[in-house]
Amino acid sequence: MALINCNYFSFSLKRTVEINVIIPTPEGDEQITDKYTQDFYQYEKGLPVVYLLHGAYGNYSSWTRFSNIERFAQKHCCAVVMASAENSFYQDMEHGGAFYTFFSKELPTLVKSLFPVSKKREDTFIAGLSMGGYGAWFLALSNPTMYSKAASLSGALDIVMLYDEVKKGTIPGPFKWEDIFEDPSHLEGSQADLFNLLTSCKESGTIPELYQACGTEDFLYSMNQSVRDRLKEASVEFVYEEGIGNHDWDFWDSYIQNVLDWLMKK
């Protein structure tokens, strides 16, 4: 496989940014032969692509440093794109970077122009962990015609509940809420509220398929159960999984394999 590190100037963030992109080779596991190269180096139609998001404190390199995502991408023959969002919740920050614009417009345009990825909605996916789990659903529900599937691992999916819990001190968080949102005390019903976005998607008739997983020992487990129950009450089709695990890379490295199985299933 190819792990490509790319530095380029971002117009939306107004600075040079760094991204990692995984491009699978025809045959992995150190078994490349002339036969496989001739048979499978056919990127003309474009590879399925997964935009893979990090959590709080992380960056573009988190998944490649702490998981086996390169090996898993090779197995599924999909491209994986990873970029940094700081602790922005993937928003166009009130005081900070325009990360929503970067991830929803600039980055996909660059990736489709430079790399052998499909431009079709049915081949374009997004996934992430913790803050990135929220980010994956947020970006997909904000752009339902771009992404066909979105997956959350240990996601902070209820932004309203999270803000209330962090404010009370029951959940730790590194977020400078007033820098991210115009008025964090009024997130409910805003464009940052996933349930509001989901309602808009239902009204438009285009809803990305959703996947949710969380460890039973995770500090966000009760939030994920609450989100699961609200989705059921709203009659939203989604996949929910849970298992023994915490808010850590042991869980995420294991369940990202389930995510990729689900994403690539036609």
Contacts in CASP RR format, 6 or more apart in sequence:
PFRMAT RR
TARGET T0000
AUTHOR 0000-0000-0000
METHOD contacts of the structure
MODEL  1
MALINCNYFSFSLKRTVEINVIIPTPEGDEQITDKYTQDFYQYEKGLPVV
YLLHGAYGNYSSWTRFSNIERFAQKHCCAVVMASAENSFYQDMEHGGAFY
TFFSKELPTLVKSLFPVSKKREDTFIAGLSMGGYGAWFLALSNPTMYSKA
ASLSGALDIVMLYDEVKKGTIPGPFKWEDIFEDPSHLEGSQADLFNLLTS
CKESGTIPELYQACGTEDFLYSMNQSVRDRLKEASVEFVYEEGIGNHDWD
FWDSYIQNVLDWLMKK
1 22 0 8 1.000
1 23 0 8 1.000
1 24 0 8 1.000
1 25 0 8 1.000
1 28 0 8 1.000
1 70 0 8 1.000
1 73 0 8 1.000
1 74 0 8 1.000
2 22 0 8 1.000
2 23 0 8 1.000
2 25 0 8 1.000
3 20 0 8 1.000
3 21 0 8 1.000
3 22 0 8 1.000
3 64 0 8 1.000
3 70 0 8 1.000
4 20 0 8 1.000
4 21 0 8 1.000
4 22 0 8 1.000
4 23 0 8 1.000
4 115 0 8 1.000
5 18 0 8 1.000
5 19 0 8 1.000
5 20 0 8 1.000
6 18 0 8 1.000
6 19 0 8 1.000
6 20 0 8 1.000
6 21 0 8 1.000
6 114 0 8 1.000
7 16 0 8 1.000
7 17 0 8 1.000
7 18 0 8 1.000
8 16 0 8 1.000
8 17 0 8 1.000
8 19 0 8 1.000
8 110 0 8 1.000
9 15 0 8 1.000
9 16 0 8 1.000
9 17 0 8 1.000
10 16 0 8 1.000
10 17 0 8 1.000
10 102 0 8 1.000
10 106 0 8 1.000
11 106 0 8 1.000
12 97 0 8 1.000
12 98 0 8 1.000
12 101 0 8 1.000
12 102 0 8 1.000
12 105 0 8 1.000
12 106 0 8 1.000
13 97 0 8 1.000
13 98 0 8 1.000
13 99 0 8 1.000
13 102 0 8 1.000
17 83 0 8 1.000
17 84 0 8 1.000
17 102 0 8 1.000
18 60 0 8 1.000
18 83 0 8 1.000
18 84 0 8 1.000
19 60 0 8 1.000
19 81 0 8 1.000
19 82 0 8 1.000
19 83 0 8 1.000
19 84 0 8 1.000
19 107 0 8 1.000
20 60 0 8 1.000
20 61 0 8 1.000
20 63 0 8 1.000
20 64 0 8 1.000
20 81 0 8 1.000
20 82 0 8 1.000
20 83 0 8 1.000
21 79 0 8 1.000
21 80 0 8 1.000
21 81 0 8 1.000
21 82 0 8 1.000
21 111 0 8 1.000
21 115 0 8 1.000
22 64 0 8 1.000
22 69 0 8 1.000
22 70 0 8 1.000
22 73 0 8 1.000
22 74 0 8 1.000
22 79 0 8 1.000
22 80 0 8 1.000
22 81 0 8 1.000
23 47 0 8 1.000
23 79 0 8 1.000
23 115 0 8 1.000
23 116 0 8 1.000
24 47 0 8 1.000
24 73 0 8 1.000
24 74 0 8 1.000
24 76 0 8 1.000
24 77 0 8 1.000
24 78 0 8 1.000
24 79 0 8 1.000
25 32 0 8 1.000
25 41 0 8 1.000
25 74 0 8 1.000
26 32 0 8 1.000
26 36 0 8 1.000
26 37 0 8 1.000
26 39 0 8 1.000
26 40 0 8 1.000
26 41 0 8 1.000
27 33 0 8 1.000
27 36 0 8 1.000
27 37 0 8 1.000
27 40 0 8 1.000
28 74 0 8 1.000
29 74 0 8 1.000
43 116 0 8 1.000
44 116 0 8 1.000
45 118 0 8 1.000
46 116 0 8 1.000
46 117 0 8 1.000
46 118 0 8 1.000
46 119 0 8 1.000
46 123 0 8 1.000
47 77 0 8 1.000
47 78 0 8 1.000
47 79 0 8 1.000
47 116 0 8 1.000
47 117 0 8 1.000
47 118 0 8 1.000
47 123 0 8 1.000
48 76 0 8 1.000
48 77 0 8 1.000
48 78 0 8 1.000
48 79 0 8 1.000
48 117 0 8 1.000
48 118 0 8 1.000
48 123 0 8 1.000
48 124 0 8 1.000
48 125 0 8 1.000
48 263 0 8 1.000
48 264 0 8 1.000
49 78 0 8 1.000
49 79 0 8 1.000
49 80 0 8 1.000
49 81 0 8 1.000
49 111 0 8 1.000
49 115 0 8 1.000
49 117 0 8 1.000
49 118 0 8 1.000
49 123 0 8 1.000
49 124 0 8 1.000
49 125 0 8 1.000
50 73 0 8 1.000
50 78 0 8 1.000
50 79 0 8 1.000
50 80 0 8 1.000
50 81 0 8 1.000
50 125 0 8 1.000
50 126 0 8 1.000
50 127 0 8 1.000
50 260 0 8 1.000
50 263 0 8 1.000
51 81 0 8 1.000
51 82 0 8 1.000
51 103 0 8 1.000
51 107 0 8 1.000
51 108 0 8 1.000
51 124 0 8 1.000
51 125 0 8 1.000
51 126 0 8 1.000
51 127 0 8 1.000
51 136 0 8 1.000
51 139 0 8 1.000
52 63 0 8 1.000
52 69 0 8 1.000
52 80 0 8 1.000
52 81 0 8 1.000
52 82 0 8 1.000
52 126 0 8 1.000
52 127 0 8 1.000
52 128 0 8 1.000
53 82 0 8 1.000
53 85 0 8 1.000
53 90 0 8 1.000
53 103 0 8 1.000
53 126 0 8 1.000
53 127 0 8 1.000
53 128 0 8 1.000
53 129 0 8 1.000
53 131 0 8 1.000
53 132 0 8 1.000
53 133 0 8 1.000
53 135 0 8 1.000
53 136 0 8 1.000
54 60 0 8 1.000
54 62 0 8 1.000
54 63 0 8 1.000
54 82 0 8 1.000
54 84 0 8 1.000
54 85 0 8 1.000
54 128 0 8 1.000
54 129 0 8 1.000
54 131 0 8 1.000
54 132 0 8 1.000
55 62 0 8 1.000
55 128 0 8 1.000
55 129 0 8 1.000
55 130 0 8 1.000
55 131 0 8 1.000
55 132 0 8 1.000
55 133 0 8 1.000
56 87 0 8 1.000
56 130 0 8 1.000
56 131 0 8 1.000
56 173 0 8 1.000
56 174 0 8 1.000
56 175 0 8 1.000
57 87 0 8 1.000
57 174 0 8 1.000
58 84 0 8 1.000
59 84 0 8 1.000
59 86 0 8 1.000
60 82 0 8 1.000
60 83 0 8 1.000
60 84 0 8 1.000
61 82 0 8 1.000
62 82 0 8 1.000
63 69 0 8 1.000
63 80 0 8 1.000
63 82 0 8 1.000
64 70 0 8 1.000
64 82 0 8 1.000
66 249 0 8 1.000
66 252 0 8 1.000
66 253 0 8 1.000
67 249 0 8 1.000
67 252 0 8 1.000
67 253 0 8 1.000
67 256 0 8 1.000
68 253 0 8 1.000
69 80 0 8 1.000
69 256 0 8 1.000
72 256 0 8 1.000
72 257 0 8 1.000
72 260 0 8 1.000
73 79 0 8 1.000
73 80 0 8 1.000
73 260 0 8 1.000
75 260 0 8 1.000
76 260 0 8 1.000
76 261 0 8 1.000
76 263 0 8 1.000
76 264 0 8 1.000
78 260 0 8 1.000
78 263 0 8 1.000
78 264 0 8 1.000
79 111 0 8 1.000
79 115 0 8 1.000
79 116 0 8 1.000
79 117 0 8 1.000
81 107 0 8 1.000
81 111 0 8 1.000
81 115 0 8 1.000
83 102 0 8 1.000
83 103 0 8 1.000
83 107 0 8 1.000
85 99 0 8 1.000
85 102 0 8 1.000
85 103 0 8 1.000
85 131 0 8 1.000
85 132 0 8 1.000
86 97 0 8 1.000
86 99 0 8 1.000
87 131 0 8 1.000
87 174 0 8 1.000
87 175 0 8 1.000
87 176 0 8 1.000
87 180 0 8 1.000
88 96 0 8 1.000
88 97 0 8 1.000
88 99 0 8 1.000
88 180 0 8 1.000
89 131 0 8 1.000
89 134 0 8 1.000
89 135 0 8 1.000
89 138 0 8 1.000
89 159 0 8 1.000
89 175 0 8 1.000
89 180 0 8 1.000
89 192 0 8 1.000
90 99 0 8 1.000
90 100 0 8 1.000
90 103 0 8 1.000
90 131 0 8 1.000
90 132 0 8 1.000
90 134 0 8 1.000
90 135 0 8 1.000
90 138 0 8 1.000
90 139 0 8 1.000
91 99 0 8 1.000
91 100 0 8 1.000
91 180 0 8 1.000
91 181 0 8 1.000
91 192 0 8 1.000
92 98 0 8 1.000
92 99 0 8 1.000
92 100 0 8 1.000
92 101 0 8 1.000
93 99 0 8 1.000
93 179 0 8 1.000
93 180 0 8 1.000
94 178 0 8 1.000
94 179 0 8 1.000
94 180 0 8 1.000
94 181 0 8 1.000
94 182 0 8 1.000
95 178 0 8 1.000
95 179 0 8 1.000
96 179 0 8 1.000
100 139 0 8 1.000
100 142 0 8 1.000
103 139 0 8 1.000
104 139 0 8 1.000
104 142 0 8 1.000
104 143 0 8 1.000
104 146 0 8 1.000
108 124 0 8 1.000
108 146 0 8 1.000
111 117 0 8 1.000
112 119 0 8 1.000
117 123 0 8 1.000
117 124 0 8 1.000
118 124 0 8 1.000
121 145 0 8 1.000
121 146 0 8 1.000
121 147 0 8 1.000
121 148 0 8 1.000
122 148 0 8 1.000
123 148 0 8 1.000
124 146 0 8 1.000
124 147 0 8 1.000
124 148 0 8 1.000
125 147 0 8 1.000
125 148 0 8 1.000
125 149 0 8 1.000
125 150 0 8 1.000
125 151 0 8 1.000
125 263 0 8 1.000
126 135 0 8 1.000
126 136 0 8 1.000
126 139 0 8 1.000
126 140 0 8 1.000
126 147 0 8 1.000
126 149 0 8 1.000
126 150 0 8 1.000
126 151 0 8 1.000
127 133 0 8 1.000
127 136 0 8 1.000
127 150 0 8 1.000
127 151 0 8 1.000
127 152 0 8 1.000
127 153 0 8 1.000
127 211 0 8 1.000
127 256 0 8 1.000
127 259 0 8 1.000
127 263 0 8 1.000
128 135 0 8 1.000
128 136 0 8 1.000
128 151 0 8 1.000
128 152 0 8 1.000
128 153 0 8 1.000
128 155 0 8 1.000
129 152 0 8 1.000
129 153 0 8 1.000
129 154 0 8 1.000
129 155 0 8 1.000
129 252 0 8 1.000
130 153 0 8 1.000
130 154 0 8 1.000
130 155 0 8 1.000
130 156 0 8 1.000
130 220 0 8 1.000
130 247 0 8 1.000
131 155 0 8 1.000
131 156 0 8 1.000
132 152 0 8 1.000
132 155 0 8 1.000
132 156 0 8 1.000
133 151 0 8 1.000
133 152 0 8 1.000
133 153 0 8 1.000
133 154 0 8 1.000
133 155 0 8 1.000
133 156 0 8 1.000
133 157 0 8 1.000
134 152 0 8 1.000
134 155 0 8 1.000
134 156 0 8 1.000
134 157 0 8 1.000
134 159 0 8 1.000
134 194 0 8 1.000
136 150 0 8 1.000
136 151 0 8 1.000
136 152 0 8 1.000
137 150 0 8 1.000
137 152 0 8 1.000
137 157 0 8 1.000
137 194 0 8 1.000
137 210 0 8 1.000
138 192 0 8 1.000
138 194 0 8 1.000
138 197 0 8 1.000
139 147 0 8 1.000
139 150 0 8 1.000
140 146 0 8 1.000
140 147 0 8 1.000
140 149 0 8 1.000
140 150 0 8 1.000
140 208 0 8 1.000
140 210 0 8 1.000
141 150 0 8 1.000
141 194 0 8 1.000
141 197 0 8 1.000
141 198 0 8 1.000
141 200 0 8 1.000
141 201 0 8 1.000
141 207 0 8 1.000
141 208 0 8 1.000
142 191 0 8 1.000
142 197 0 8 1.000
144 201 0 8 1.000
144 204 0 8 1.000
144 206 0 8 1.000
144 207 0 8 1.000
144 208 0 8 1.000
145 206 0 8 1.000
147 208 0 8 1.000
148 208 0 8 1.000
148 209 0 8 1.000
149 208 0 8 1.000
149 209 0 8 1.000
149 210 0 8 1.000
149 211 0 8 1.000
149 262 0 8 1.000
149 263 0 8 1.000
150 208 0 8 1.000
150 209 0 8 1.000
150 210 0 8 1.000
150 211 0 8 1.000
151 210 0 8 1.000
151 211 0 8 1.000
151 212 0 8 1.000
151 213 0 8 1.000
151 259 0 8 1.000
151 262 0 8 1.000
151 263 0 8 1.000
152 210 0 8 1.000
152 211 0 8 1.000
152 212 0 8 1.000
152 213 0 8 1.000
153 213 0 8 1.000
153 214 0 8 1.000
153 251 0 8 1.000
153 252 0 8 1.000
153 255 0 8 1.000
153 256 0 8 1.000
153 259 0 8 1.000
154 213 0 8 1.000
154 214 0 8 1.000
154 215 0 8 1.000
154 218 0 8 1.000
154 220 0 8 1.000
154 224 0 8 1.000
154 247 0 8 1.000
154 251 0 8 1.000
154 252 0 8 1.000
155 212 0 8 1.000
155 214 0 8 1.000
155 220 0 8 1.000
155 223 0 8 1.000
155 224 0 8 1.000
156 162 0 8 1.000
156 220 0 8 1.000
156 223 0 8 1.000
157 194 0 8 1.000
157 212 0 8 1.000
157 223 0 8 1.000
157 224 0 8 1.000
157 227 0 8 1.000
158 194 0 8 1.000
158 195 0 8 1.000
158 223 0 8 1.000
158 226 0 8 1.000
158 227 0 8 1.000
159 187 0 8 1.000
159 192 0 8 1.000
159 193 0 8 1.000
159 194 0 8 1.000
160 187 0 8 1.000
160 188 0 8 1.000
160 193 0 8 1.000
161 223 0 8 1.000
161 226 0 8 1.000
162 171 0 8 1.000
162 223 0 8 1.000
163 177 0 8 1.000
163 184 0 8 1.000
163 185 0 8 1.000
163 187 0 8 1.000
165 171 0 8 1.000
166 172 0 8 1.000
166 173 0 8 1.000
166 175 0 8 1.000
166 177 0 8 1.000
171 219 0 8 1.000
171 220 0 8 1.000
177 184 0 8 1.000
178 184 0 8 1.000
181 187 0 8 1.000
181 190 0 8 1.000
181 192 0 8 1.000
187 193 0 8 1.000
188 196 0 8 1.000
189 195 0 8 1.000
189 196 0 8 1.000
190 196 0 8 1.000
191 197 0 8 1.000
195 230 0 8 1.000
195 234 0 8 1.000
198 207 0 8 1.000
198 231 0 8 1.000
198 234 0 8 1.000
198 236 0 8 1.000
201 207 0 8 1.000
201 208 0 8 1.000
202 234 0 8 1.000
202 236 0 8 1.000
207 236 0 8 1.000
209 237 0 8 1.000
209 238 0 8 1.000
209 239 0 8 1.000
210 231 0 8 1.000
210 236 0 8 1.000
210 237 0 8 1.000
210 238 0 8 1.000
210 239 0 8 1.000
211 238 0 8 1.000
211 239 0 8 1.000
211 240 0 8 1.000
211 241 0 8 1.000
211 259 0 8 1.000
211 262 0 8 1.000
211 263 0 8 1.000
212 224 0 8 1.000
212 227 0 8 1.000
212 228 0 8 1.000
212 231 0 8 1.000
212 238 0 8 1.000
212 239 0 8 1.000
212 240 0 8 1.000
212 241 0 8 1.000
213 240 0 8 1.000
213 241 0 8 1.000
213 242 0 8 1.000
213 243 0 8 1.000
213 255 0 8 1.000
213 258 0 8 1.000
213 259 0 8 1.000
214 220 0 8 1.000
214 221 0 8 1.000
214 224 0 8 1.000
214 225 0 8 1.000
214 242 0 8 1.000
214 243 0 8 1.000
215 221 0 8 1.000
215 242 0 8 1.000
215 243 0 8 1.000
215 244 0 8 1.000
215 245 0 8 1.000
215 246 0 8 1.000
215 247 0 8 1.000
215 251 0 8 1.000
216 242 0 8 1.000
216 243 0 8 1.000
216 244 0 8 1.000
216 245 0 8 1.000
217 244 0 8 1.000
217 245 0 8 1.000
217 246 0 8 1.000
218 224 0 8 1.000
218 245 0 8 1.000
218 246 0 8 1.000
218 247 0 8 1.000
218 251 0 8 1.000
219 247 0 8 1.000
220 247 0 8 1.000
221 242 0 8 1.000
224 242 0 8 1.000
228 238 0 8 1.000
228 240 0 8 1.000
231 238 0 8 1.000
239 262 0 8 1.000
241 255 0 8 1.000
241 258 0 8 1.000
245 251 0 8 1.000
END
